[in-house]
């Protein structure tokens, strides 16, 4: 039986149950998503977009789904302590794919800001959900997006009203927690109105040594002259598989920073699609992956310059050890009439062993003549001359390798616009290269 069939049968049998434990705003697109999934199925490696990740095999095993929305007996605020020096955040949790309802005194937000359960806020603010949910995540084009829309019952809504500035960063910790192999489906809906400003840090962690498979679809609407930073840190273990779809729409004069960092994982596939629909919009899209053993990390990005005078800067760096596999495919599309576009795309990679593999495919597609665009990619090993130079000055080979790898990825970390987080990640990356982060130990970013 193909992997798709068990989920088609499950949805057919449990559609009423799924809808009953969700909200109308999330239920409205389910039927179309189901029809699209029946037609598309899971992506295959025959599709250029998924050339390096065989999706179907990860969904083939029999995973448990919490369709009845049973609560897990854990208070994350008691398990995860946040004491990062000089870093104060409004802290929230998602357990598998359900927003955690425990209150925490650090979660103090300005008046009018919404941050909470997507299911509950969809009932309280139906028009907000109706106007945004599923508008960027097109189920007709991608089987994973359709699958997530079929099964997602909860998630997170973040809404920042016009001209409201959230000074204190928001931290969302996704915890994978189960006694059996588990599949979770999360949704994030982020809306910043005109002139709003906010920073969001999302951390992925796994508490149990079982097989976890998670899908996550994130839709981000950034209004005119709004500023938004989204940092994603994955630090789980080798038995986790993650499929993340991130869709961003930027209006005129908006400024967005997206920075995704993978420190530990099993298999990860990240899709990022950014639409610049207003003049003067600016996007910085960054990524960093450190992988060893048999870990795999695949990033596929698209930046769509639809109007003139927009700027995009893209930087992805990988360090692969042992038999790790990395893939990067980045496309910058400059549409007809999008004059005065400025775009730079860079992918740099290090394979520390002969067994490590890196596949890179930078792309430019330009239909305007007055633009400034560039792209480039390299795959190599550590500089032998630099290693020799450092050893000649008394630095042991192991330490010299660590220093070079740390310096290599440091550029991505330096894009972070939160000093305390930047300092903490410097320490975490150093520990990762030293082999001191063997698996997720609670919320490593907070310890």
JOJOUR-V732531 format. One record per helix or strand of 2 or more residues. SS is the DSSP state (hx for helix, st for strand). FROM is the first residue (numbers start at 1). TO is the last residue. Records with the same first field share a line. If there is no record, write none. Layout:
SS=FROM-TO + FROM-TO
This chain:
hx=3-20 + 24-27 + 30-40 + 48-50 + 56-59 + 76-79 + 118-124 + 126-132 + 143-151 + 384-392 + 397-413 + 419-433 + 444-446
st=90-95 + 98-99 + 114-117 + 155-160 + 170-176 + 182-192 + 197-206 + 212-222 + 227-235 + 240-250 + 255-264 + 267-276 + 282-291 + 296-305 + 311-320 + 325-334 + 342-351 + 357-366 + 372-380
